[in-house]
Amino acid sequence: MKKLFVVFIFIYPFFVFSDFDDWLFPDDKPNDDIAVEEVDGNSLPDLDLKVLVDGCSSHDIEFCEEIKNRCKADQADSCKAFVSFQESYCDKGDALVCKSLGEFFEKGLVLGGKLVIKKNIRKAVAYAKKACVLSDDFCLLFGSRYLFGASLGYRPDPLAGVFIFNKLCSSGNAMSCFQLGKAYSSGDVLAKNHSLAFKYYFEACKISESLSYCRMGLEYEDGDDVPRNYKYAFKFYSFLCDKGDAMKCGLCGLYYAKGKGVKKDLKQSAVFFEKSCSLGENSSCSILGLYYEDGTGVEKDLYRSAQMHKKGCDMGAARSCFRLGKFYFSGAGVPKSAEDGEKFFFKAARIFKKSCSSGDKTSCDYYIKLYDLGYEVKD
């Protein structure tokens, strides 16, 4: 029995990519059910449709374009003729035309309340399949038919869909990887498998590095649409940090500080905050300033702490301005200077007040503290 199963898995792809007479849709070869009718009508716009059809058949592009334009103008007979020519071009190996035909027959065409070209799911599958055979670029459409097309009337075949999407994902198609992740995550068309879902989501992120796919890190952190998993979230953040994302480096620093998704490690936390700060994340500079101030994950160094707070303050981090002001008043890590201390307190007060007006309660608390000390910011 196992041998038979292995043989089936080996030959299955050949069934999927065989010509139109495969066992999935034995009668899905496009038939000639589109009739081209004549219309009454000596520039191109005035020519009879039959003359245009003859011209287009002789590979005169202008005649073909005129038929297409008439179809766009909602002339039913021209639309029928246009689709008929598209079918002939698809048969000659034009993958893009085959793809568009697949989409066309998925919906059909109604003009003026009259059915001009009927919806034909078998044709839609057949043309999508041929487009995929001709070019990997169009296999995404074909794979989607098998995985997600049941609601549109397609016959689902998860094994075929997974095979096609895997092929695309391995070739560097981020969307196919993401769709596989979605299928394994939802459990609607494939058995739920969270480890496989993460594998494909993460692969999509690595291929594209775009927000569309890499946002899954936040999804795993918040538990939106996928089960909360800090380990998976950290892998996304660490990957994006390596690519220069300052905020994600800061999140990695927080994960190491709290032991979320990774073993708690304050030295590693400091490393990530250092990188995040160097990439321009002001809040990471503030945290790093506190690390050097307290000796958290690094050797205590008030001078280095003041440097980090100065960098954070220059980038608009109110808490760094506040801490730097205290440093100048006390002379910790910097020359003692009440004048410089007041300068940084006023700057901190301005930033805290602005954040407070936006609804940040912590900023309000800090501003009140500075206000009580005499650092009022007038509008």
N, C-alpha and C positions, 0 to 999 in steps of 0.2 A: 504493500500500500504506500509506504514512504517513497519507494522508487517511482511509482506513478505520479505522486505529488510533485517530486523534484522535476520529473520530465515535463509536467504541466507548467510549472513556474518557468522553466527554461524556454518553452516554445510559446508562452503566452504573448510576449511582446511581438512576435511575428504575426499573431492573429490581429493584434491591435493595429499594427502598421501595414497589414496586408492591403491589397487593393479593395475596391468598393464591395466585393462579394464576401466579406468576412462573416463569421457566424453571429456577430453581434447584431448586425443589420443586414441580413441576407438580400433584402430587396431595396437597399438604400441608394442604388445608382440613379443619378438624376435621369428623369425621363423627359421626353419631348412634349410636355403638356402645355407649353406656352405658345399660343398661336399669335402670329403677327398679322394684324388686320390693317387694311388700307384706310387712309383718311383723305377727305377732299382737301385740296389745297391748290420772278424766275431768278431771284436771288435765293440763297439757301432757305430763308424763312418761308418762302412761298412755294417751295418744292413739295411735291407729293411725297408722303412717307415712304412709299414703295421705291421711289427714286433714291431717297436718302439711304434706305436699307441696301439697295444695290451698290451705291457708292461706298458705303461703310464696309460692305462685303469685299470690295476691291481695295480695302485698306486705305481709303481716303479719310484721313483724320478729321477734316472739317465736317464731313458728312456725319461721322460718328458723334462729334461734339454737338452738332445740331439736334440729333436724336436725343442726346442727353439733356440738352437745354429744354427741349420740348417736354421731356419727362418732368423736369424741375418745375415747368409751368403747368403741371398737373394734367398733361395729356395722356390719357390711359394707354392708348395704342402705342405711343412712343415709349412709355415705360416698359410695356411688354417687349417691344423690339430691343430696347436697351438691355434688359435683363437677358434676353436671348443671346445677344452678342457677348455679354459678360460670361455667360456659360461657355461659349466657344473659346474665349480667351483663357478661361480657367482650364479647359480641356487641353490647351496647348502648353500649360505649365506656368501660368502667371499666378504666383502664390497670393499676392495682395488681392487680386480679383476674386480668387477662391474664398479668401477670408471675408471679403465684403458680401459675397453671395451667401455665405453661412449666416451672417448677421441679418441679411435681407429676408431670407426664408424663415428665420426665427420669428419674425414679426408679421410678414406679409405686407400687402399694400392695399389701402382703401382710399379711393379718391371720390369726393362728392357723395359719400355715403354708399358708393358702389365698390364691391370687392373686385379689384383688378388682378391681383396676384395673391393666391391663397397662401396662408401660413402652411409650411411643410417641414415638420421637425426632422423627418428622415433626410430631406435634402440639406437642411441646415447642418446636421451632423456630417453628412457626406462631404460637403464643401469645406467645413471646418477641418475635417480629417485630411482632405487632400492638401489644404493649405499647410497643415502641420508636416505632412510627408515631404512637401516641396521646400519648406523652410522651418527650422526650429523656432524662428521668431514668432510664428503663429500657432505654436503648440499650446500656448496658455489658454487660448479660446477653446481648443479641442478638449484639453484636460478638464476645463471647467464644466463642459457638457456632462462628463461622466461623474464628477464629484458633486456639483451643485445645481445641475439642470433639472432635477425631478420636478420642481415647482413650475417649470416652463413646459413640461411635457416630455422631457428627454428620459430615456431609460437609464437609470443610474447603474454605474459599474465602478465601484470604488477601487477595485484592483487595477483596472485600466487607468483610472484617474491618478492614482498614486504612482504608477509606473511612469506616466508621462510627466507629471510634476517633478518627480525625483530626477528624471533625465534633464529637465530644464534647470532645476536647482543646482545640480552638479555642474551644469554648463555656465552658471553665474547669473541666473535669472532670479532676482530678489523677490519679485512678486510671487513666483511659484513656491519659493521657500516659505514665504509668509502665509500663503493660502494653505499650505500643508500644516503649518503650525496652527492656523485657525481651525482646520478640520479636526486635528487631533485634540485641540483644546475644547471645542464645543461638544464633540461627541455626536453631532447631528448626522454625519455621514460616515464617520470612522469611529471605532471604539476609542473612548477617551484614553489618552496616554500623555500625561503631563511632561514626562521627560522628553518624549519625542516632540511635543509641542514646543518646549523650550529650545530644543536643538534646531528646529527649523526657524523659529523666530530669531534666534541669535544668528543663524547663518544669513538670514535676510539682512540683518543689521550690519554684519561684517561685509557683505557684498556691496551694499549701497551707502552705508554710513549716513543715511538720511533720517530726518526726524520721523518720517512716516513709519519706518520700521524700528528704529532704535528707541522710540518712545515706550516700547514694551518693558524697558527697565523700570519706568515709573509705574506701569501697570502691575508688575510683579511686586513692587514696593507697597502700592496702595491696595492691592487685591481687587482691582477692577478688571472684570472679564476673565481673569485668570486667578487661580489660588495664590494668595500672598506667599512669596518665597524670597526672603532676603538674600539667600545665596545666589539665586538666579539674577536678582536685581543688581547685586554687586558685580557680577560678571559683565553685565551691560555697562555699568558705570566705569569699571576698570578699563574696558576696551575703549570707551569713548575718551577717557582721560588720556590714554596712550596716544590718541589722535589729536590731543590738544584742547579738549573741552574743559575749561577752567572750573565750571560749576560741578561737573561730574567728578573731577579730582577732589573737590571739597567734600562731596558726598562720600567718596571713598574714605577720606579722612575721618568723617563722622562715623562711618561703619566700623572702622578699626577702633575708634575711641569708645564705641558702645558695644562692640562685639556682635554687631548685626550681620549675619551672613558669613562672617569670618571670625576667627579667634581674636579676642581683644588684644591689641598690640599698640601701645601708645607711641612707640618709636615709628612704626609704620604710619600711624595716624599723622605724626609730625611731618613725615616725608611727603605724604599726599597734600597736606595743607601748604607745605613749602612750594610744591609744584603749582598748586592752585593759585597761590598768591603771586607767584612769578608770572602766571598767565593772565593776571589782572582781576582776580576775584577778591574784592575788598574785604568781605566778611572772613575769608580764610586768613588774610593778613592780620585781622584783629585777633582771631583765635590763636594764630601762631605767636602773636605778641604776648598773649596770656600764657602760652606754653613756656616761652623763654622767661617770662616773669616768675612763674611758679616752679620751673624745672620739670614740666610735664613732657615726658618722652624725649626731652633734650636736656642738656646741661643748663642750669640756671644762668642767665646772662642778661642783666638789666639793660646793658647797652644795645644788645641785639634786639631785646624786647622793644626798646624805644624806636629802633630802626623800623621794625615791623609795624608798630603803631603809626609811625610817621607815614609809611607807605600806604597803610590802610586809610588814614585820615585824608591824605592827598587824593585818594580815590573816592572819598565821600562816606567813609565808614564812621558814623557818629561816635560809636563806642571807642574807637581808636583815638579820635580827637579828645574824648573825655579822659581816657587813660593817659594820653600824652600830656594833657594839661596837668594832671596830678603829678606826673613825673617831673615836670618843670617846677612845680611848686615845692616838691620835696628834694629835687636834685638827684633823683634816682635814675641812673643811666644817662643823664644829660646834665649840663651846667644848670645850677639852680637859678631860676629866673621867674619872678612873679609876673613880669610883663608878658613873657611868652606863655606862661600858664594861663593867664586871662585870655590871651588871644585864642588859644585852643579850646578853652571852655566856652567862649562866645561862639566859636565855629561849631562846636558840638551842640550847643543850645539851638542854633539855627537849624541844623539838620534834624535834631530830635523834634523840634516844633513842627517842621514840615511833615515828618513821618507821623507825628501825633495827629495832625489835621487830616491825615489819610486813614486814621482809625487804628493805628498801632498802639496798643495800650502800654507796652513796655517803653516805647519812646515817650509817651506822655508822662510816665512815672519818672523817667530820667530828666525830662524837661522841667518838671515840677521841682525836682531836687536842685537843679541848677538855678531855677528861678528863685527859690528860697535862699540860695547863696548869693543872689544879687545879679545873676546873669540873665536879665530879662531881654528878650528879643522883641523889638517893636516893629509892627508891620509898616 
